[in-house]
């Protein structure tokens, strides 16, 4: 039978040895579903244990009481309502935060490119030092305990600098559109920048300058432009943290990846237990199962929320993908980087050694890679000339070079297709498929269940034409674990291979050895298909998602784990404009355009869907920040006036509401209100968030903004400062962040930075940044090391 995965992974906490252990299971799909289930169940405890270890934090550090400092700051300014002046105020009290109206929509520019010394912390330190005398009688329940702050289903969507809560279906477009391309490929659904896209931003031009200069290459990364940048939903198996939602739970419906709020995603790829995304700025985030180093963070640890891959600093990445145990990325100059498990030579570095950080494939230097696909034991790429190179396992013809003995350790030109121009590529498990510019479809590798589409189950040791598809004008092929699918230019879909779980979509569980039209989607125009091991995901041209096949772990997104043998609409995504889908093993993901209705209302709406917020409205609200003409309250910050509207501040923030109804001097019209202990930049960020429910956070401002938002009881903004720090912290900035947080008495962010430094001390201690750490902090770090 067809197991849910041909690897049937042994889920353990093994590190480098994990890949070889998993590869010992049947690669022909012979493992039974019950065995697969047993493996999954037996692994739950170990994964849970890993999760527990991941969320363990170092002992508390000796710090000043942050809430006392914050309340003393309030006392230095003004005391308003009784519940504000009381010394036992709990900042985490939900009742105190009812005026925040939604979650923070925040963009992080605190990336691996940011190495500033957090100058803003000096302002926070100043107010902390000035207010120590007022700390008596104040508790610290609000600031001392926040750790992994993940706010599920109450998140915001990134579109340049503006975000809204996707779960309320409030979307908009940025007036100055940024364009990008999104993948038509499977299984990983990467999107690559293409020079066919028109950019208004020179930085984004860098992403496309070396890709497809003649505009004739139709690749897996087909040029499909959308304004803005995308947000991520994931669902299915979460045991390894691959959903990115902060824990190891399964999700049976699409769930917004809250930890990526503010990160403009343009590509996504799913692997076996891990996930990778690419941002509009050319940076890479990974998360999930980390053994074999597949996440690229220099270790084998699991990551339960997206983590920036700092080792790619200095590279502008144009697309990403991943296989079962390895990951790959292409830079703007066409260089290929691979990392993860190296067995069978699939990394292309000339050996079977694995790598826990990205490493350039030297054999391809001088060629410009534009398309890439990864299977379980092999890798394949297409250059800008349409040439196809493969490497890795040769057994059963997986590498496609005609021989079946040994392994191919470095990229090798696929001679069988040397006279063809390859325009799209896909791989999964142990077979590969590609399309040429002449509308031909070739497949090779393991043929069991008919997954190659040649009318039999024989293996194919080199690329072979699928004759059934001649004249059908295929535009995309997607390879799954046991089956394959093809989408044609007219939006029809053909599937073939293993059908035991209903993944072919024909209403039965019968294998098909030749491409067969999926009648259930007749009349629906498809733009993309992606295949997992035992399920399929189709995206229509109007942004709706259909799934079918094996539904265990909820990977179909229908709210249950049932199998479905015909395509079914994913209701949770109705009303959202989905522009790309991705899947691989047991989980699925979607990229969503932050606008609920894309074509003037002709698409179906989910019940209760709200009218979209226009970009003009949000732009106008931002313009009103510090607008003197219509203001009715003035703040003096760093000796300069900042103008605001009382109604907006009072409605959005209980602190300001209490101020204006207090009857004291600050409540009088025309009075200038001094803000002596917050920097002008941070105060403007707070106002921008209150006006627009959106703000862009630089890592430089994270400490001071955390303290200020805690003061003003804006818990969502405060919590997102922690998310930004966790997402952006790296070896090059962790010490500066620690020192700044320590000087500002910001316990929570200090603890985040301390935890990271202790875990990565061997690397950090060799860098220049360690000089920024005071002697006392250094002793504290050493005391926490195992």
TORDOFI-765006 format. One line per field, with one value per residue (C-alpha): x negated, y negated, z. Coordinates in steps of 0.2 Angstrom, whole numbers, plus 5000, padded with zeros to 4 digits. Layout:
! residues N
c1 = X:... .
c2 = Y:... .
c3 = Z:... .
This chain:
! residues 786
c1 = 5000:4995:4990:4993:4975:4962:4950:4961:4950:4944:4947:4934:4923:4908:4897:4885:4889:4908:4908:4900:4912:4927:4920:4919:4938:4947:4944:4957:4971:4973:4975:4992:5003:5004:4985:4984:4997:4987:4972:4981:4988:4972:4964:4976:4968:4951:4957:4966:4950:4941:4954:4953:4934:4936:4948:4937:4929:4914:4916:4922:4909:4906:4914:4924:4943:4948:4966:4960:4950:4964:4977:4964:4963:4982:4981:4968:4980:4997:5008:5026:5040:5038:5035:5020:5012:5014:4998:5004:5009:5007:5003:5008:5026:5037:5049:5035:5032:5049:5045:5032:5044:5035:5017:5002:4998:4979:4965:4948:4933:4922:4915:4898:4893:4896:4881:4884:4880:4898:4895:4914:4910:4901:4917:4926:4911:4912:4930:4926:4912:4923:4937:4930:4936:4954:4953:4962:4977:4978:4980:4972:4984:4985:4967:4957:4964:4968:4958:4963:4977:4988:5005:5015:5029:5028:5015:5011:5006:4991:4992:4977:4980:4998:5007:5024:5031:5034:5046:5058:5055:5049:5037:5030:5017:5002:5004:4986:4987:4972:4973:4966:4968:4975:4971:4982:4971:4974:4971:4963:4972:4957:4959:4945:4943:4944:4938:4955:4961:4962:4954:4956:4942:4924:4921:4933:4925:4910:4920:4923:4909:4900:4916:4922:4915:4923:4940:4942:4940:4957:4951:4958:4957:4969:4971:4987:4988:4997:4996:4989:4982:4990:4995:4994:5007:5003:5012:5010:4997:4988:4978:4961:4966:4967:4983:4974:4987:4976:4981:4982:5001:5010:5021:5036:5040:5029:5021:5013:4994:4994:4975:4973:4984:4975:4963:4968:4967:4966:4962:4965:4959:4964:4952:4953:4956:4949:4954:4945:4951:4943:4946:4948:4931:4922:4921:4924:4934:4935:4944:4949:4939:4920:4910:4898:4896:4910:4915:4898:4896:4880:4887:4899:4913:4931:4938:4957:4958:4950:4932:4921:4907:4892:4879:4886:4882:4875:4885:4901:4910:4922:4930:4930:4936:4934:4934:4937:4921:4912:4915:4909:4909:4904:4896:4898:4883:4889:4878:4885:4884:4889:4889:4896:4894:4880:4883:4883:4873:4889:4882:4870:4854:4845:4848:4861:4857:4871:4871:4881:4878:4880:4865:4863:4863:4846:4849:4862:4852:4853:4870:4886:4898:4916:4926:4923:4933:4928:4934:4930:4913:4909:4909:4912:4909:4912:4901:4906:4901:4914:4901:4905:4893:4896:4887:4890:4896:4895:4905:4920:4915:4919:4904:4910:4892:4896:4886:4893:4877:4870:4873:4870:4861:4860:4872:4871:4879:4894:4888:4905:4912:4897:4906:4921:4925:4932:4945:4952:4946:4953:4947:4954:4949:4940:4946:4944:4954:4951:4958:4950:4953:4961:4975:4967:4968:4954:4953:4940:4936:4946:4961:4971:4990:4989:4982:4972:4987:4980:4994:4984:4976:4958:4944:4937:4918:4918:4931:4945:4959:4977:4985:5003:5000:4995:5006:5013:5002:4996:4990:4985:4981:4981:4973:4980:4974:4984:4993:4991:5002:5001:5011:5013:5014:5033:5033:5038:5029:5023:5017:5008:5000:5005:5023:5025:5030:5040:5026:5030:5047:5057:5069:5061:5045:5038:5020:5019:5004:5008:5013:5032:5043:5050:5068:5074:5065:5073:5078:5065:5049:5034:5018:5007:5007:4996:4994:4990:4986:5004:5014:5016:5020:5026:5027:5040:5038:5049:5039:5049:5041:5047:5039:5042:5034:5028:5034:5025:5018:5030:5019:5034:5040:5058:5059:5057:5045:5056:5051:5058:5057:5064:5058:5067:5066:5057:5070:5059:5050:5066:5066:5047:5037:5025:5011:4999:5001:4987:4986:4974:4977:4990:4993:5000:4997:5005:4999:5013:5015:5019:5036:5052:5060:5049:5060:5074:5084:5087:5079:5088:5088:5087:5102:5099:5084:5082:5080:5061:5052:5045:5027:5032:5040:5025:5013:5024:5024:5006:5004:5015:5001:4993:5004:5005:5020:5033:5025:5033:5019:5001:4987:4969:4956:4938:4942:4953:4972:4981:4999:5013:5032:5040:5054:5042:5030:5044:5054:5038:5029:5035:5020:5025:5043:5040:5029:5042:5057:5046:5052:5034:5023:5019:5037:5039:5040:5025:5013:4996:4992:4974:4967:4950:4944:4949:4939:4948:4946:4954:4968:4972:4972:4985:4996:4994:5000:5015:5020:5018:5016:5000:4982:4964:4952:4934:4924:4915:4932:4938:4932:4939:4955:4958:4957:4967:4981:4981:4983:4998:5006:5005:5002:5002:4989:4978:4980:4975:4959:4954:4959:4948:4934:4935:4937:4923:4910:4893:4875:4871:4884:4888:4875:4880:4898:4893:4883:4897:4911:4900:4897:4915:4920:4931:4931:4941:4930:4915:4920:4923:4906:4898:4906:4899:4882:4880:4886:4874:4860:4846:4850:4854:4839:4828:4836:4833:4850:4845:4835:4851:4856:4851:4841:4856:4866:4852:4851:4870:4869:4855:4865:4879:4869:4871 .
c2 = 5000:4982:4975:4957:4955:4966:4961:4966:4956:4962:4947:4945:4932:4939:4926:4930:4948:4945:4945:4962:4970:4963:4969:4987:4988:4993:4981:4990:4985:5003:4997:4999:4985:4993:4993:4975:4971:4981:4971:4955:4960:4966:4950:4939:4940:4936:4921:4915:4917:4907:4894:4893:4891:4877:4867:4869:4853:4848:4844:4827:4813:4800:4785:4770:4771:4765:4762:4751:4741:4739:4734:4722:4715:4713:4705:4692:4687:4688:4699:4701:4713:4723:4739:4731:4723:4739:4748:4765:4763:4778:4774:4791:4789:4792:4779:4766:4770:4769:4753:4760:4765:4779:4785:4776:4776:4774:4775:4780:4771:4778:4791:4799:4783:4773:4771:4755:4753:4750:4731:4730:4739:4724:4715:4730:4731:4712:4713:4729:4721:4705:4715:4727:4718:4722:4741:4744:4755:4759:4777:4783:4796:4788:4788:4801:4817:4815:4827:4835:4823:4830:4823:4836:4831:4813:4807:4794:4795:4786:4776:4764:4754:4757:4772:4777:4792:4806:4815:4800:4800:4782:4780:4766:4763:4751:4736:4739:4757:4768:4782:4800:4817:4832:4850:4861:4876:4891:4898:4883:4869:4857:4840:4831:4814:4812:4797:4798:4790:4771:4763:4746:4750:4751:4764:4776:4773:4781:4797:4799:4792:4808:4819:4823:4808:4813:4815:4832:4844:4850:4859:4866:4848:4842:4823:4820:4803:4797:4780:4780:4795:4810:4817:4836:4848:4866:4882:4900:4909:4899:4911:4904:4886:4885:4875:4860:4856:4858:4876:4894:4895:4901:4888:4895:4878:4864:4855:4838:4839:4824:4825:4819:4803:4789:4800:4797:4815:4819:4837:4853:4871:4886:4900:4916:4908:4890:4875:4861:4843:4829:4811:4797:4791:4807:4814:4832:4838:4857:4866:4884:4900:4895:4912:4914:4895:4892:4876:4868:4860:4869:4882:4897:4889:4888:4870:4868:4850:4843:4839:4828:4838:4826:4836:4829:4812:4802:4812:4807:4823:4824:4841:4855:4874:4889:4908:4921:4917:4903:4885:4874:4856:4846:4829:4814:4819:4836:4845:4860:4863:4880:4886:4900:4919:4924:4942:4948:4932:4923:4906:4906:4903:4918:4929:4935:4923:4913:4894:4885:4868:4863:4868:4863:4877:4873:4884:4873:4856:4847:4854:4844:4855:4850:4866:4879:4894:4906:4924:4935:4941:4929:4911:4904:4886:4877:4863:4848:4857:4870:4883:4896:4903:4916:4925:4937:4955:4965:4980:4983:4969:4955:4944:4947:4951:4968:4978:4984:4988:4977:4958:4942:4931:4915:4907:4916:4910:4921:4927:4934:4916:4907:4902:4896:4880:4884:4871:4879:4892:4902:4916:4925:4942:4952:4945:4929:4921:4906:4896:4889:4874:4885:4891:4908:4916:4928:4939:4951:4960:4973:4978:4988:4985:4976:4960:4957:4957:4969:4982:4994:4995:4997:4986:4974:4971:4956:4943:4950:4941:4943:4946:4944:4926:4921:4908:4904:4889:4892:4877:4885:4902:4906:4922:4929:4944:4957:4947:4933:4919:4908:4891:4886:4869:4869:4873:4891:4904:4922:4934:4950:4963:4969:4967:4977:4961:4953:4941:4942:4934:4946:4951:4968:4975:4983:4980:4972:4976:4963:4944:4944:4928:4923:4922:4915:4899:4897:4878:4872:4864:4869:4859:4871:4888:4895:4913:4920:4938:4943:4927:4914:4895:4885:4866:4858:4842:4833:4837:4852:4868:4886:4901:4919:4936:4942:4930:4936:4922:4910:4907:4905:4890:4895:4895:4914:4928:4937:4944:4935:4943:4928:4910:4900:4881:4876:4865:4857:4848:4842:4823:4823:4821:4835:4833:4848:4865:4877:4894:4909:4922:4920:4901:4888:4869:4854:4837:4824:4807:4795:4790:4800:4796:4795:4792:4779:4792:4806:4819:4828:4820:4830:4826:4810:4804:4786:4773:4771:4756:4746:4741:4723:4723:4731:4719:4704:4710:4711:4694:4687:4692:4676:4666:4648:4642:4653:4658:4654:4660:4656:4666:4660:4673:4669:4651:4652:4653:4668:4665:4678:4680:4684:4694:4706:4708:4710:4723:4734:4732:4733:4723:4708:4710:4709:4694:4684:4688:4685:4666:4662:4650:4663:4664:4646:4641:4632:4638:4644:4661:4664:4682:4681:4699:4706:4702:4693:4708:4720:4709:4706:4725:4727:4714:4722:4738:4730:4722:4736:4752:4754:4749:4754:4758:4757:4768:4753:4747:4763:4761:4743:4747:4762:4751:4737:4748:4757:4740:4735:4753:4757:4775:4781:4769:4773:4792:4789:4781:4798:4807:4795:4798:4817:4816:4805:4809:4816:4818:4800:4791:4801:4793:4776:4780:4788:4773:4761:4771:4772:4754:4750:4763:4772:4789:4798:4793:4795:4813:4816:4810:4819:4835:4833:4829:4843:4855:4848:4843:4852:4842:4825:4825:4825:4810:4791:4789:4798:4782:4772:4783:4776:4786:4790:4796:4807:4815:4818:4826:4838:4842:4848:4859:4878 .
c3 = 5000:4999:5016:5021:5017:5008:5021:5036:5047:5064:5074:5087:5094:5085:5077:5063:5063:5060:5041:5039:5052:5043:5026:5032:5030:5014:5000:4989:5000:5007:5025:5031:5037:5054:5055:5050:5064:5076:5072:5074:5090:5097:5093:5101:5118:5111:5101:5116:5126:5112:5113:5132:5131:5117:5128:5144:5148:5159:5177:5181:5180:5193:5186:5192:5193:5175:5180:5194:5182:5171:5184:5191:5174:5174:5192:5185:5171:5179:5189:5182:5186:5203:5194:5186:5201:5211:5215:5211:5193:5183:5165:5159:5165:5150:5156:5155:5137:5130:5121:5110:5096:5088:5086:5081:5063:5063:5051:5056:5048:5062:5051:5049:5040:5056:5067:5076:5094:5099:5103:5108:5123:5131:5132:5141:5152:5156:5162:5172:5181:5184:5192:5204:5218:5214:5214:5230:5230:5212:5206:5190:5183:5166:5160:5169:5161:5143:5133:5116:5112:5099:5097:5086:5076:5081:5069:5056:5038:5030:5015:5014:5030:5033:5041:5046:5056:5043:5054:5052:5034:5033:5019:5008:4996:4997:4985:4979:4974:4975:4962:4964:4956:4964:4960:4949:4955:4967:4979:4987:4978:4978:4970:4961:4955:4937:4926:4918:4934:4934:4950:4958:4970:4966:4979:4972:4955:4962:4966:4947:4938:4935:4932:4915:4905:4889:4896:4887:4901:4908:4924:4940:4946:4933:4932:4941:4948:4964:4972:4990:4999:5006:5023:5028:5033:5038:5043:5045:5056:5068:5078:5073:5074:5055:5056:5064:5077:5092:5097:5091:5089:5073:5064:5054:5046:5039:5053:5052:5056:5068:5071:5053:5055:5047:5037:5019:5012:4993:4993:5003:5003:5013:5018:5028:5045:5041:5031:5023:5017:5007:5011:4999:5005:5000:5017:5022:5037:5042:5056:5061:5063:5063:5063:5050:5050:5038:5045:5042:5059:5063:5074:5074:5085:5082:5079:5083:5076:5060:5063:5051:5043:5048:5039:5022:5027:5013:5000:4992:4989:4975:4978:4990:4991:5002:5001:5015:5024:5015:5009:4995:4990:4975:4976:4964:4955:4951:4964:4973:4992:5000:5018:5028:5027:5014:5012:4994:4989:4987:4993:4978:4988:4982:4998:5009:5023:5030:5033:5046:5037:5019:5008:4990:4977:4969:4954:4948:4950:4933:4929:4933:4942:4940:4945:4958:4965:4979:4982:4997:4990:4975:4969:4952:4945:4928:4922:4913:4897:4900:4905:4918:4931:4944:4958:4972:4973:4957:4963:4952:4940:4952:4946:4928:4921:4914:4928:4944:4954:4967:4969:4960:4972:4961:4949:4932:4915:4911:4893:4888:4888:4882:4866:4875:4884:4901:4908:4924:4936:4951:4962:4977:4985:4972:4955:4945:4931:4920:4905:4890:4880:4866:4878:4882:4899:4904:4920:4927:4943:4953:4943:4956:4956:4939:4946:4930:4919:4905:4906:4917:4934:4928:4934:4921:4922:4911:4906:4896:4887:4893:4877:4884:4887:4869:4863:4880:4883:4900:4910:4927:4933:4952:4959:4975:4986:4976:4962:4950:4943:4928:4925:4907:4899:4899:4918:4917:4928:4925:4939:4939:4950:4967:4972:4988:4998:4985:4981:4962:4964:4953:4967:4969:4976:4960:4954:4937:4926:4913:4916:4918:4918:4935:4930:4947:4943:4926:4923:4937:4930:4940:4941:4952:4959:4973:4979:4996:4999:4999:4996:4983:4984:4969:4968:4956:4946:4957:4973:4980:4987:4984:4993:4993:4998:5015:5028:5043:5055:5046:5031:5020:5030:5031:5050:5052:5047:5035:5018:5003:4985:4975:4977:4991:4994:5009:5017:5030:5015:5006:5006:5006:4990:4990:4977:4981:4989:4996:5003:5005:5018:5031:5031:5019:5018:5008:5004:5005:4997:5011:5002:5005:4988:4973:4959:4964:4974:4961:4972:4985:5002:5018:5030:5039:5028:5030:5017:5013:5020:5006:5005:5004:5020:5029:5020:5025:5043:5044:5036:5051:5063:5069:5058:5066:5056:5063:5080:5097:5108:5108:5116:5119:5116:5116:5115:5099:5097:5091:5087:5089:5090:5107:5100:5092:5106:5119:5109:5105:5122:5140:5146:5135:5139:5158:5155:5145:5157:5173:5175:5178:5168:5154:5150:5146:5128:5121:5135:5129:5138:5141:5138:5146:5145:5128:5112:5098:5086:5098:5103:5084:5082:5096:5088:5071:5078:5087:5071:5059:5069:5060:5062:5057:5071:5069:5081:5086:5094:5101:5119:5121:5112:5123:5138:5131:5125:5141:5150:5138:5141:5122:5125:5107:5102:5118:5114:5096:5101:5109:5093:5083:5094:5094:5075:5071:5085:5078:5083:5076:5086:5101:5113:5108:5112:5128:5134:5129:5137:5153:5154:5151:5164:5151:5159:5146:5131:5141:5145:5126:5122:5136:5131:5114:5119:5131:5118:5105:5116:5106:5091:5099:5110:5095:5087:5090:5098:5114:5118:5120:5135:5152:5164:5175:5161:5155:5172:5171:5154:5160:5176:5165:5153:5156 .
